[in-house]
Amino acid sequence: MHVLYAGAMHATKTLLVVYHSHTGGTRLMVEAAVAGAQAGDSGVEVRLLRAPEAQAADVLAADGYLFATPENLAAVSGLLKDFFDRTYYGALDQINGRPYASLVCAGSDGTNATRQIARIATGWRLRPVADPLIVCTHAQTPEAILAPKQIGPADLERCRALGEAMAAGLGMGVF
């Protein structure tokens, strides 16, 4: 699909959002980011895929990426790791320089999960275009960890703003 801008033809850009959510917190963060990406007039198509559904072809077809995960045992979720395991070599050396950002719903810290994503993205030679966005739920007991998560309005706004910035940057060709 092509969109006409000021007399020139430009291919529509695609932002691929890949996520896993077990207790709903990451899903809420992703929904806010997607709403932000779709709110502007960027002309960017947003593709939202759960980690088990995403394939290497989806990665190759996208112009930018937003990876989202809960922090599980100080790491990315197993299903997001599985996505990276299944798609890594199929996209290697074919997506160099494309932009990415990450969202982490953490119980206490989240930084190790963001480091894991950054390491994989470095191997893919992706370019980080925003600091990792970590929302801490402070869930520390087994009951709190397994309970459905709620994300506050201020944190959802941060997620929405990240999605909007990613789409605007792709749409304007900034990255």
SEDRENVEX-297010 format. One record per residue: residue number from 1; residue in one letter; chain; x, y, z of N, C-alpha, C in turn. Coordinates in nm, 4 decimals, always signed. Example, Ala and Ser with C-alpha at 12.3 -4.5 7.8 and 13.67 -1.06 7.14 Angstrom:
SEDRENVEX-297010
> 1;A;A;+1.3190;-0.5690;+0.7800;+1.2300;-0.4500;+0.7800;+1.3200;-0.3300;+0.7800
> 2;S;A;+1.2850;-0.2250;+0.7080;+1.3670;-0.1060;+0.7140;+1.2900;+0.0030;+0.7870
This chain:
SEDRENVEX-297010
> 1;M;A;+0.0844;-0.1180;+0.0000;+0.0000;+0.0000;+0.0000;+0.0887;+0.1241;+0.0000
> 2;H;A;+0.0508;+0.2236;-0.0753;+0.1241;+0.3496;-0.0802;+0.0311;+0.4640;-0.0439
> 3;V;A;+0.0880;+0.5639;+0.0197;+0.0120;+0.6816;+0.0597;+0.0765;+0.8015;-0.0069
> 4;L;A;-0.0041;+0.8892;-0.0629;+0.0469;+1.0063;-0.1312;+0.0671;+1.1214;-0.0335
> 5;Y;A;+0.1882;+1.1758;-0.0291;+0.2208;+1.2916;+0.0542;+0.2855;+1.3972;-0.0340
> 6;A;A;+0.2260;+1.5118;-0.0432;+0.2826;+1.6270;-0.1141;+0.3405;+1.5889;-0.2501
> 7;G;A;+0.2667;+1.5078;-0.3237;+0.3079;+1.4759;-0.4594;+0.4069;+1.3612;-0.4712
> 8;A;A;+0.4522;+1.3046;-0.3640;+0.5487;+1.1952;-0.3701;+0.4862;+1.0683;-0.3115
> 9;M;A;+0.5293;+0.9556;-0.3627;+0.4789;+0.8280;-0.3122;+0.5700;+0.7787;-0.2002
> 10;H;A;+0.5109;+0.7398;-0.0887;+0.5840;+0.6843;+0.0245;+0.5150;+0.5561;+0.0683
> 11;A;A;+0.5914;+0.4528;+0.0909;+0.5344;+0.3296;+0.1424;+0.4898;+0.3522;+0.2863
> 12;T;A;+0.3764;+0.2947;+0.3216;+0.3288;+0.3023;+0.4589;+0.4280;+0.2292;+0.5491
> 13;K;A;+0.4599;+0.2885;+0.6609;+0.5491;+0.2263;+0.7590;+0.4667;+0.1402;+0.8537
> 14;T;A;+0.5295;+0.0375;+0.9082;+0.4630;-0.0534;+0.9994;+0.5387;-0.0617;+1.1313
> 15;L;A;+0.4661;-0.0428;+1.2400;+0.5186;-0.0622;+1.3747;+0.4650;-0.1966;+1.4239
> 16;L;A;+0.5556;-0.2898;+1.4517;+0.5177;-0.4205;+1.5028;+0.5300;-0.4193;+1.6542
> 17;V;A;+0.4204;-0.4522;+1.7221;+0.4179;-0.4609;+1.8676;+0.4025;-0.6086;+1.9030
> 18;V;A;+0.5047;-0.6631;+1.9686;+0.5036;-0.8037;+2.0094;+0.5051;-0.8073;+2.1609
> 19;Y;A;+0.4118;-0.8847;+2.2192;+0.4013;-0.8835;+2.3651;+0.3573;-1.0183;+2.4203
> 20;H;A;+0.3819;-1.0334;+2.5491;+0.3241;-1.1419;+2.6270;+0.2728;-1.0806;+2.7559
> 21;S;A;+0.1592;-1.1294;+2.8021;+0.1026;-1.0835;+2.9284;+0.0344;-1.2009;+2.9960
> 22;H;A;+0.0671;-1.2221;+3.1204;+0.0060;-1.3325;+3.1955;-0.1042;-1.2822;+3.2892
> 23;T;A;-0.0797;-1.1714;+3.3577;-0.1771;-1.1214;+3.4553;-0.2415;-0.9899;+3.4121
> 24;G;A;-0.2188;-0.9496;+3.2876;-0.2893;-0.8349;+3.2317;-0.2164;-0.7021;+3.2363
> 25;G;A;-0.1141;-0.6862;+3.3183;-0.0447;-0.5581;+3.3276;+0.0237;-0.5186;+3.1981
> 26;T;A;+0.0975;-0.6115;+3.1399;+0.1657;-0.5822;+3.0136;+0.0644;-0.5559;+2.9039
> 27;R;A;-0.0450;-0.6306;+2.9030;-0.1500;-0.6081;+2.8017;-0.2053;-0.4666;+2.8114
> 28;L;A;-0.2304;-0.4188;+2.9332;-0.2797;-0.2815;+2.9506;-0.1779;-0.1797;+2.9009
> 29;M;A;-0.0518;-0.2043;+2.9289;+0.0533;-0.1136;+2.8821;+0.0585;-0.1105;+2.7294
> 30;V;A;+0.0482;-0.2286;+2.6687;+0.0521;-0.2391;+2.5228;-0.0700;-0.1720;+2.4604
> 31;E;A;-0.1869;-0.1932;+2.5192;-0.3076;-0.1287;+2.4654;-0.2937;+0.0226;+2.4671
> 32;A;A;-0.2345;+0.0770;+2.5721;-0.2134;+0.2218;+2.5789;-0.1135;+0.2658;+2.4722
> 33;A;A;-0.0054;+0.1905;+2.4541;+0.0948;+0.2250;+2.3529;+0.0344;+0.2198;+2.2127
> 34;V;A;-0.0446;+0.1186;+2.1861;-0.1092;+0.1056;+2.0547;-0.2074;+0.2210;+2.0327
> 35;A;A;-0.2831;+0.2559;+2.1356;-0.3759;+0.3694;+2.1230;-0.2994;+0.4973;+2.0903
> 36;G;A;-0.1855;+0.5169;+2.1546;-0.1033;+0.6335;+2.1242;-0.0507;+0.6309;+1.9818
> 37;A;A;-0.0063;+0.5145;+1.9371;+0.0468;+0.5019;+1.8013;-0.0602;+0.5271;+1.6963
> 38;Q;A;-0.1842;+0.4907;+1.7280;-0.2933;+0.5078;+1.6320;-0.3606;+0.6442;+1.6427
> 39;A;A;-0.3308;+0.7193;+1.7483;-0.4005;+0.8461;+1.7729;-0.3560;+0.9576;+1.6803
> 40;G;A;-0.2314;+0.9581;+1.6469;-0.1791;+1.0676;+1.5655;-0.2145;+1.0517;+1.4194
> 41;D;A;-0.1597;+1.1391;+1.3392;-0.1826;+1.1388;+1.1955;-0.0554;+1.0947;+1.1249
> 42;S;A;+0.0100;+0.9919;+1.1799;+0.1407;+0.9504;+1.1292;+0.1323;+0.8680;+1.0015
> 43;G;A;+0.0194;+0.8056;+0.9767;+0.0082;+0.7176;+0.8610;+0.0758;+0.5834;+0.8821
> 44;V;A;+0.1144;+0.5529;+1.0055;+0.1827;+0.4280;+1.0365;+0.0800;+0.3209;+1.0693
> 45;E;A;+0.0985;+0.2041;+1.0121;+0.0154;+0.0888;+1.0440;+0.0726;+0.0220;+1.1683
> 46;V;A;-0.0122;-0.0098;+1.2631;+0.0311;-0.0778;+1.3848;-0.0160;-0.2218;+1.3792
> 47;R;A;+0.0782;-0.3146;+1.3912;+0.0456;-0.4578;+1.3977;+0.0722;-0.5047;+1.5389
> 48;L;A;-0.0293;-0.5561;+1.6043;-0.0210;-0.6054;+1.7413;-0.0292;-0.7573;+1.7386
> 49;L;A;+0.0763;-0.8222;+1.7887;+0.0788;-0.9681;+1.7907;+0.1220;-1.0183;+1.9271
> 50;R;A;+0.0520;-1.1205;+1.9738;+0.0977;-1.1906;+2.0934;+0.2240;-1.2675;+2.0557
> 51;A;A;+0.3164;-1.2785;+2.1470;+0.4462;-1.3400;+2.1190;+0.4346;-1.4773;+2.0519
> 52;P;A;+0.3440;-1.5675;+2.0962;+0.3370;-1.6986;+2.0304;+0.2929;-1.6923;+1.8840
> 53;E;A;+0.2259;-1.5844;+1.8448;+0.1749;-1.5710;+1.7078;+0.2766;-1.5087;+1.6127
> 54;A;A;+0.3712;-1.4328;+1.6643;+0.4639;-1.3574;+1.5800;+0.5677;-1.4491;+1.5173
> 55;Q;A;+0.5939;-1.4240;+1.3902;+0.6883;-1.5043;+1.3128;+0.7990;-1.4150;+1.2554
> 56;A;A;+0.9030;-1.4776;+1.2043;+1.0128;-1.4022;+1.1429;+0.9613;-1.3151;+1.0283
> 57;A;A;+0.8651;-1.3632;+0.9516;+0.8102;-1.2833;+0.8413;+0.7481;-1.1536;+0.8924
> 58;D;A;+0.6873;-1.1573;+1.0115;+0.6295;-1.0362;+1.0704;+0.7400;-0.9373;+1.1067
> 59;V;A;+0.8492;-0.9882;+1.1602;+0.9635;-0.9032;+1.1959;+1.0217;-0.8397;+1.0698
> 60;L;A;+1.0401;-0.9183;+0.9666;+1.0983;-0.8677;+0.8417;+1.0089;-0.7634;+0.7759
> 61;A;A;+0.8772;-0.7771;+0.7895;+0.7836;-0.6863;+0.7232;+0.7660;-0.5535;+0.7963
> 62;A;A;+0.8185;-0.5420;+0.9174;+0.7988;-0.4203;+0.9974;+0.9150;-0.3228;+0.9802
> 63;D;A;+0.8846;-0.1963;+1.0067;+0.9855;-0.0901;+0.9986;+1.0368;-0.0490;+1.1355
> 64;G;A;+0.9649;-0.0856;+1.2414;+1.0038;-0.0545;+1.3781;+0.9334;-0.1502;+1.4719
> 65;Y;A;+0.9815;-0.1557;+1.5967;+0.9349;-0.2587;+1.6894;+0.9139;-0.2033;+1.8292
> 66;L;A;+0.8125;-0.2569;+1.8945;+0.7897;-0.2340;+2.0361;+0.7726;-0.3719;+2.0982
> 67;F;A;+0.8655;-0.4084;+2.1877;+0.8638;-0.5381;+2.2544;+0.8164;-0.5173;+2.3972
> 68;A;A;+0.7204;-0.5993;+2.4419;+0.6624;-0.5805;+2.5756;+0.6516;-0.7140;+2.6474
> 69;T;A;+0.6871;-0.7108;+2.7761;+0.6901;-0.8343;+2.8543;+0.6681;-0.8063;+3.0019
> 70;P;A;+0.6125;-0.9020;+3.0741;+0.6230;-0.8941;+3.2190;+0.7644;-0.9387;+3.2569
> 71;E;A;+0.8092;-0.8954;+3.3717;+0.9348;-0.9469;+3.4233;+0.9012;-1.0717;+3.5042
> 72;N;A;+0.9579;-1.1845;+3.4643;+0.9362;-1.3110;+3.5334;+1.0691;-1.3602;+3.5874
> 73;L;A;+1.0807;-1.3681;+3.7187;+1.2030;-1.4167;+3.7819;+1.3244;-1.3395;+3.7317
> 74;A;A;+1.3118;-1.2082;+3.7268;+1.4180;-1.1164;+3.6841;+1.4571;-1.1363;+3.5376
> 75;A;A;+1.3624;-1.1778;+3.4542;+1.3918;-1.2031;+3.3134;+1.2692;-1.1716;+3.2281
> 76;V;A;+1.2898;-1.1698;+3.0952;+1.1749;-1.1575;+3.0061;+1.0899;-1.2830;+3.0228
> 77;S;A;+0.9637;-1.2751;+2.9880;+0.8766;-1.3917;+2.9986;+0.9244;-1.5005;+2.9025
> 78;G;A;+0.8936;-1.6229;+2.9375;+0.9333;-1.7348;+2.8527;+0.8760;-1.7256;+2.7125
> 79;L;A;+0.7527;-1.6765;+2.6995;+0.6923;-1.6683;+2.5660;+0.7545;-1.5575;+2.4819
> 80;L;A;+0.7988;-1.4471;+2.5425;+0.8691;-1.3467;+2.4625;+1.0067;-1.4007;+2.4236
> 81;K;A;+1.0716;-1.4694;+2.5154;+1.2017;-1.5311;+2.4831;+1.1837;-1.6321;+2.3705
> 82;D;A;+1.0770;-1.7099;+2.3747;+1.0477;-1.8047;+2.2673;+1.0318;-1.7328;+2.1329
> 83;F;A;+0.9618;-1.6182;+2.1335;+0.9488;-1.5388;+2.0106;+1.0863;-1.5030;+1.9566
> 84;F;A;+1.1737;-1.4517;+2.0427;+1.3081;-1.4155;+1.9976;+1.3840;-1.5389;+1.9481
> 85;D;A;+1.3730;-1.6509;+2.0186;+1.4406;-1.7735;+1.9767;+1.3940;-1.8185;+1.8382
> 86;R;A;+1.2632;-1.8100;+1.8129;+1.2078;-1.8574;+1.6855;+1.2353;-1.7644;+1.5690
> 87;T;A;+1.2529;-1.6356;+1.5950;+1.2628;-1.5387;+1.4852;+1.4029;-1.4826;+1.4649
> 88;Y;A;+1.4901;-1.5018;+1.5605;+1.6200;-1.4339;+1.5594;+1.6982;-1.4588;+1.4301
> 89;Y;A;+1.7242;-1.5831;+1.3985;+1.8086;-1.6112;+1.2817;+1.7374;-1.5839;+1.1500
> 90;G;A;+1.6054;-1.5933;+1.1489;+1.5304;-1.5621;+1.0277;+1.5320;-1.4145;+0.9919
> 91;A;A;+1.5650;-1.3289;+1.0905;+1.5701;-1.1844;+1.0657;+1.7125;-1.1279;+1.0718
> 92;L;A;+1.8070;-1.2077;+1.1178;+1.9441;-1.1599;+1.1376;+2.0022;-1.1023;+1.0092
> 93;D;A;+2.0633;-0.9865;+1.0214;+2.1277;-0.9124;+0.9115;+2.0297;-0.8619;+0.8061
> 94;Q;A;+1.9001;-0.8657;+0.8360;+1.8012;-0.8154;+0.7415;+1.7211;-0.6980;+0.7972
> 95;I;A;+1.7415;-0.6650;+0.9245;+1.6646;-0.5563;+0.9867;+1.7575;-0.4544;+1.0532
> 96;N;A;+1.8831;-0.4575;+1.0174;+1.9823;-0.3688;+1.0774;+1.9373;-0.2231;+1.0741
> 97;G;A;+1.9558;-0.1552;+1.1872;+1.9286;-0.0115;+1.1949;+1.7846;+0.0268;+1.2199
> 98;R;A;+1.6949;-0.0675;+1.2221;+1.5541;-0.0341;+1.2462;+1.5347;+0.0033;+1.3936
> 99;P;A;+1.4393;+0.0903;+1.4217;+1.4192;+0.1371;+1.5596;+1.3376;+0.0403;+1.6442
> 100;Y;A;+1.3656;+0.0444;+1.7753;+1.2861;-0.0341;+1.8681;+1.2788;+0.0365;+2.0027
> 101;A;A;+1.1808;-0.0059;+2.0799;+1.1663;+0.0354;+2.2199;+1.1067;-0.0827;+2.2953
> 102;S;A;+1.1086;-0.0749;+2.4290;+1.0561;-0.1856;+2.5081;+0.9729;-0.1364;+2.6259
> 103;L;A;+0.8779;-0.2220;+2.6639;+0.7909;-0.2010;+2.7797;+0.8056;-0.3221;+2.8711
> 104;V;A;+0.8207;-0.2980;+3.0014;+0.8302;-0.4075;+3.0978;+0.7385;-0.3778;+3.2150
> 105;C;A;+0.6539;-0.4747;+3.2479;+0.5694;-0.4683;+3.3664;+0.6383;-0.5530;+3.4727
> 106;A;A;+0.6924;-0.4872;+3.5743;+0.7770;-0.5548;+3.6733;+0.7132;-0.5527;+3.8114
> 107;G;A;+0.7494;-0.6517;+3.8900;+0.7049;-0.6539;+4.0289;+0.7936;-0.5695;+4.1175
> 108;S;A;+0.9208;-0.5617;+4.0838;+1.0112;-0.4859;+4.1701;+1.1140;-0.4033;+4.0955
> 109;D;A;+1.1665;-0.4520;+3.9836;+1.2804;-0.3838;+3.9234;+1.2676;-0.3693;+3.7718
> 110;G;A;+1.2723;-0.4776;+3.6995;+1.2543;-0.4762;+3.5544;+1.3797;-0.4554;+3.4726
> 111;T;A;+1.4893;-0.4139;+3.5358;+1.6072;-0.3776;+3.4565;+1.6725;-0.4967;+3.3883
> 112;N;A;+1.6711;-0.6144;+3.4500;+1.7329;-0.7292;+3.3838;+1.6544;-0.7688;+3.2593
> 113;A;A;+1.5233;-0.7619;+3.2652;+1.4424;-0.7913;+3.1466;+1.4747;-0.6927;+3.0348
> 114;T;A;+1.4918;-0.5658;+3.0683;+1.5249;-0.4678;+2.9643;+1.6645;-0.4935;+2.9086
> 115;R;A;+1.7565;-0.5376;+2.9940;+1.8916;-0.5711;+2.9455;+1.8871;-0.6886;+2.8491
> 116;Q;A;+1.8027;-0.7877;+2.8787;+1.7909;-0.9017;+2.7881;+1.7376;-0.8592;+2.6516
> 117;I;A;+1.6350;-0.7775;+2.6514;+1.5807;-0.7291;+2.5242;+1.6867;-0.6481;+2.4499
> 118;A;A;+1.7558;-0.5610;+2.5214;+1.8590;-0.4778;+2.4579;+1.9694;-0.5637;+2.3966
> 119;R;A;+2.0064;-0.6710;+2.4642;+2.1111;-0.7585;+2.4109;+2.0683;-0.8265;+2.2828
> 120;I;A;+1.9445;-0.8741;+2.2807;+1.8917;-0.9372;+2.1599;+1.8813;-0.8339;+2.0484
> 121;A;A;+1.8310;-0.7161;+2.0811;+1.8187;-0.6088;+1.9814;+1.9556;-0.5677;+1.9280
> 122;T;A;+2.0566;-0.5682;+2.0127;+2.1924;-0.5368;+1.9673;+2.2401;-0.6415;+1.8674
> 123;G;A;+2.2108;-0.7674;+1.8937;+2.2468;-0.8731;+1.7991;+2.1775;-0.8556;+1.6652
> 124;W;A;+2.0528;-0.8092;+1.6694;+1.9784;-0.7806;+1.5467;+2.0228;-0.6488;+1.4853
> 125;R;A;+2.1069;-0.5763;+1.5568;+2.1561;-0.4444;+1.5154;+2.0428;-0.3420;+1.5023
> 126;L;A;+1.9453;-0.3552;+1.5941;+1.8369;-0.2570;+1.6008;+1.8869;-0.1340;+1.6738
> 127;R;A;+1.8177;-0.0251;+1.6558;+1.8556;+0.1021;+1.7180;+1.7528;+0.1405;+1.8235
> 128;P;A;+1.7959;+0.1521;+1.9507;+1.7004;+0.1962;+2.0537;+1.6654;+0.3431;+2.0314
> 129;V;A;+1.5364;+0.3747;+2.0365;+1.4945;+0.5135;+2.0140;+1.4266;+0.5735;+2.1363
> 130;A;A;+1.4205;+0.4960;+2.2438;+1.3646;+0.5451;+2.3706;+1.4228;+0.4586;+2.4821
> 131;D;A;+1.4336;+0.5171;+2.5989;+1.4727;+0.4382;+2.7155;+1.3657;+0.3333;+2.7413
> 132;P;A;+1.4034;+0.2159;+2.7929;+1.3020;+0.1161;+2.8279;+1.2016;+0.1755;+2.9265
> 133;L;A;+1.0758;+0.1465;+2.9046;+0.9705;+0.1957;+2.9931;+0.9323;+0.0821;+3.0873
> 134;I;A;+0.9633;+0.1001;+3.2153;+0.9344;-0.0002;+3.3173;+0.8244;+0.0530;+3.4085
> 135;V;A;+0.7207;-0.0278;+3.4268;+0.6163;+0.0032;+3.5238;+0.6286;-0.0992;+3.6352
> 136;C;A;+0.6480;-0.0517;+3.7564;+0.6641;-0.1391;+3.8724;+0.5326;-0.1504;+3.9473
> 137;T;A;+0.4841;-0.2741;+3.9615;+0.3579;-0.2982;+4.0319;+0.3789;-0.3266;+4.1804
> 138;H;A;+0.5020;-0.3484;+4.2217;+0.5380;-0.3791;+4.3611;+0.4757;-0.5090;+4.4104
> 139;A;A;+0.4419;-0.5988;+4.3180;+0.3871;-0.7290;+4.3555;+0.5009;-0.8164;+4.4070
> 140;Q;A;+0.4937;-0.8538;+4.5352;+0.6041;-0.9267;+4.5964;+0.5633;-1.0583;+4.6617
> 141;T;A;+0.4371;-1.0804;+4.6846;+0.3935;-1.2070;+4.7425;+0.3396;-1.2962;+4.6302
> 142;P;A;+0.3359;-1.4266;+4.6509;+0.2800;-1.5133;+4.5458;+0.1392;-1.4710;+4.5045
> 143;E;A;+0.0579;-1.4319;+4.6014;-0.0793;-1.3899;+4.5694;-0.0800;-1.2628;+4.4845
> 144;A;A;+0.0018;-1.1658;+4.5209;+0.0076;-1.0398;+4.4462;+0.0681;-1.0600;+4.3078
> 145;I;A;+0.1680;-1.1459;+4.2989;+0.2323;-1.1722;+4.1696;+0.1335;-1.2365;+4.0724
> 146;L;A;+0.0517;-1.3277;+4.1207;-0.0422;-1.3997;+4.0340;-0.1740;-1.3262;+4.0112
> 147;A;A;-0.1995;-1.2209;+4.0877;-0.3261;-1.1473;+4.0766;-0.3302;-1.0641;+3.9483
> 148;P;A;-0.4499;-1.0427;+3.8938;-0.4630;-0.9519;+3.7793;-0.4056;-0.8146;+3.8142
> 149;K;A;-0.3340;-0.7568;+3.7195;-0.2673;-0.6284;+3.7436;-0.3511;-0.5119;+3.6936
> 150;Q;A;-0.3392;-0.4022;+3.7645;-0.3958;-0.2742;+3.7232;-0.2784;-0.1785;+3.7057
> 151;I;A;-0.2838;-0.0989;+3.6032;-0.1784;-0.0011;+3.5762;-0.2414;+0.1368;+3.5915
> 152;G;A;-0.1766;+0.2220;+3.6682;-0.2309;+0.3545;+3.6966;-0.2321;+0.4460;+3.5754
> 153;P;A;-0.3165;+0.5493;+3.5802;-0.3307;+0.6413;+3.4672;-0.1993;+0.7087;+3.4257
> 154;A;A;-0.1155;+0.7469;+3.5204;+0.0101;+0.8134;+3.4847;+0.1016;+0.7188;+3.4065
> 155;D;A;+0.1081;+0.5931;+3.4487;+0.1906;+0.4964;+3.3765;+0.1309;+0.4626;+3.2407
> 156;L;A;-0.0004;+0.4521;+3.2322;-0.0637;+0.4282;+3.1026;-0.0394;+0.5452;+3.0078
> 157;E;A;-0.0367;+0.6649;+3.0604;-0.0068;+0.7822;+2.9773;+0.1364;+0.7759;+2.9246
> 158;R;A;+0.2292;+0.7307;+3.0064;+0.3679;+0.7141;+2.9606;+0.3743;+0.6132;+2.8462
> 159;C;A;+0.2981;+0.5053;+2.8572;+0.2937;+0.4038;+2.7522;+0.2314;+0.4605;+2.6249
> 160;R;A;+0.1226;+0.5352;+2.6417;+0.0559;+0.5966;+2.5269;+0.1521;+0.6922;+2.4554
> 161;A;A;+0.2247;+0.7720;+2.5323;+0.3189;+0.8684;+2.4745;+0.4312;+0.7974;+2.3991
> 162;L;A;+0.4774;+0.6854;+2.4511;+0.5815;+0.6100;+2.3813;+0.5295;+0.5587;+2.2478
> 163;G;A;+0.4089;+0.5020;+2.2470;+0.3501;+0.4557;+2.1217;+0.3331;+0.5680;+2.0217
> 164;E;A;+0.2870;+0.6820;+2.0694;+0.2694;+0.7980;+1.9817;+0.4033;+0.8430;+1.9241
> 165;A;A;+0.5069;+0.8478;+2.0080;+0.6391;+0.8908;+1.9614;+0.6970;+0.7928;+1.8610
> 166;M;A;+0.6781;+0.6636;+1.8851;+0.7295;+0.5630;+1.7907;+0.6630;+0.5798;+1.6528
> 167;A;A;+0.5309;+0.5942;+1.6533;+0.4601;+0.6089;+1.5260;+0.4974;+0.7407;+1.4587
> 168;A;A;+0.5063;+0.8482;+1.5340;+0.5419;+0.9780;+1.4746;+0.6817;+0.9724;+1.4134
> 169;G;A;+0.7756;+0.9133;+1.4856;+0.9125;+0.9035;+1.4338;+0.9198;+0.8203;+1.3072
> 170;L;A;+0.8478;+0.7084;+1.3051;+0.8451;+0.6253;+1.1828;+0.7785;+0.7014;+1.0688
> 171;G;A;+0.6659;+0.7638;+1.0991;+0.5899;+0.8339;+0.9951;+0.6659;+0.9496;+0.9342
> 172;M;A;+0.7424;+1.0217;+1.0158;+0.8199;+1.1359;+0.9656;+0.9547;+1.0940;+0.9064
> 173;G;A;+0.9902;+0.9681;+0.9229;+1.1186;+0.9221;+0.8712;+1.2366;+0.9623;+0.9601
> 174;V;A;+1.2070;+1.0015;+1.0849;+1.3136;+1.0382;+1.1783;+1.3970;+0.9151;+1.2095
> 175;F;A;+1.3323;+0.8010;+1.2179;+1.4022;+0.6740;+1.2376;+1.3280;+0.5633;+1.1654
